[in-house]
C-alpha cells in the first residue's frame, strides 16, 4: 500500500510508475502532452475532500458539545482544528499535511533598494 496520501488507488499506483501523484490520473491521460492538468496552486480533489471531512467533523463536535445546532463558523472551526493538530494529532505521528492538506505558496521577501 502506498504511503503517499495524495494517491487515490494504491493498488494501481504502486504497480504503475506512470501515475501522477498530484492529480490522481495516469500521465497518458494528461493534457495530451503528459503535463498535469492541475495548476501548481490547486489542491487535488482528494485533498479538498479531506479538508471537508475534518471541517465537518469539527462542526459536528461543536454541535454535540453545545447540545444544539450551530451556524457554520469557519473561524471557530479553524481555531479548533489548529488546537486539535497541535494538542493531539501531531503527537500521534500524523503530519500536518495528512491531517489537513493546504496549499503553500512560496513568497519571495521584498528587498528594499539600497540608497
JOMO-V527341 format. One record per residue. N is the residue number from 0. SS is DSSP state (~ for helix, > for strand, _ for the rest). PHI is phi in whole degrees, 0 to 359 (999 if undefined). Layout:
BEGIN
{{N/SS/PHI} {N/SS/PHI}}
END
This chain:
BEGIN
{{0/_/999} {1/_/287} {2/_/265} {3/_/277} {4/_/292} {5/_/282} {6/_/285} {7/_/264} {8/_/228} {9/~/304} {10/~/297} {11/~/281} {12/~/296} {13/~/295} {14/~/269} {15/_/231} {16/_/289} {17/_/266} {18/>/272} {19/_/274} {20/_/287} {21/_/280} {22/_/251} {23/_/85} {24/_/233} {25/>/285} {26/~/304} {27/~/298} {28/~/262} {29/_/294} {30/_/311} {31/_/82} {32/_/246} {33/_/88} {34/_/279} {35/_/288} {36/_/286} {37/_/278} {38/_/291} {39/_/295} {40/_/252} {41/_/245} {42/_/279} {43/_/285} {44/~/300} {45/~/294} {46/~/294} {47/~/296} {48/~/298} {49/~/295} {50/~/301} {51/~/299} {52/~/301} {53/~/294} {54/~/297} {55/~/294} {56/~/296} {57/~/295} {58/~/300} {59/~/297} {60/~/296} {61/~/300} {62/~/297} {63/~/295} {64/~/295} {65/~/270} {66/_/81} {67/_/200} {68/_/294} {69/_/233} {70/_/291} {71/_/294} {72/_/231} {73/~/298} {74/~/298} {75/~/295} {76/~/300} {77/~/296} {78/~/296} {79/~/294} {80/~/301} {81/~/297} {82/~/295} {83/~/299} {84/~/296} {85/~/294} {86/~/270} {87/~/230} {88/~/297} {89/~/300} {90/~/291} {91/~/270} {92/_/86} {93/_/268} {94/_/288} {95/~/299} {96/~/290} {97/~/288} {98/~/290} {99/_/211} {100/_/298} {101/_/208} {102/_/272} {103/_/245} {104/_/266} {105/_/284} {106/_/246} {107/_/276} {108/_/286} {109/_/284} {110/_/255} {111/_/297} {112/_/293} {113/_/288} {114/_/293}}
END
